[in-house]
Amino acid sequence: MFSFFANQSSSPQLDNKDLEQINQDDLEAMDLKWQVAMLSMRVKPFYKKTRRKLEFNGKERVGFDKTKVECFTCYRRGHFSKDCRTARNSGNKSR
């Protein structure tokens, strides 16, 4: 019925009589608040990793384009040094 009640597994089960007593506008407001809370929980880890604000108005893509990034370890394009798969002490620094 509403996503807020569907995700409440630890709460006591509500039957239709209980839900009919609650105002429909209150249920809808509660459901919207629940959905916003769930969305913000999913966005926070991405924001922590990138420290960039998300743009949803079409000016900028969400995420980061790594095609022009050059690794400081192997000097290849497409990844950062922390994501490099080459051995750190191999001396493979052919530029």
TAFEN-V532277 format. One record per residue. N is the residue number from 1. RES is the residue in one small letter. SS is DSSP state (a for helix, b for strand, c for the rest). Layout:
# TAFEN-V532277
N/RES/SS ; N/RES/SS
This chain:
# TAFEN-V532277
1/m/c ; 2/f/c ; 3/s/a ; 4/f/a ; 5/f/a ; 6/a/a ; 7/n/c ; 8/q/c ; 9/s/c ; 10/s/c ; 11/s/c ; 12/p/c ; 13/q/c ; 14/l/c ; 15/d/c ; 16/n/a ; 17/k/a ; 18/d/a ; 19/l/a ; 20/e/a ; 21/q/a ; 22/i/c ; 23/n/c ; 24/q/a ; 25/d/a ; 26/d/a ; 27/l/a ; 28/e/a ; 29/a/a ; 30/m/a ; 31/d/a ; 32/l/a ; 33/k/a ; 34/w/a ; 35/q/a ; 36/v/a ; 37/a/a ; 38/m/a ; 39/l/a ; 40/s/a ; 41/m/a ; 42/r/a ; 43/v/a ; 44/k/a ; 45/p/a ; 46/f/a ; 47/y/a ; 48/k/a ; 49/k/a ; 50/t/a ; 51/r/c ; 52/r/c ; 53/k/c ; 54/l/c ; 55/e/c ; 56/f/c ; 57/n/c ; 58/g/c ; 59/k/c ; 60/e/c ; 61/r/c ; 62/v/c ; 63/g/c ; 64/f/c ; 65/d/c ; 66/k/c ; 67/t/c ; 68/k/c ; 69/v/c ; 70/e/b ; 71/c/c ; 72/f/c ; 73/t/c ; 74/c/c ; 75/y/c ; 76/r/c ; 77/r/b ; 78/g/c ; 79/h/c ; 80/f/c ; 81/s/a ; 82/k/a ; 83/d/a ; 84/c/c ; 85/r/c ; 86/t/c ; 87/a/c ; 88/r/c ; 89/n/c ; 90/s/c ; 91/g/c ; 92/n/c ; 93/k/c ; 94/s/c ; 95/r/c
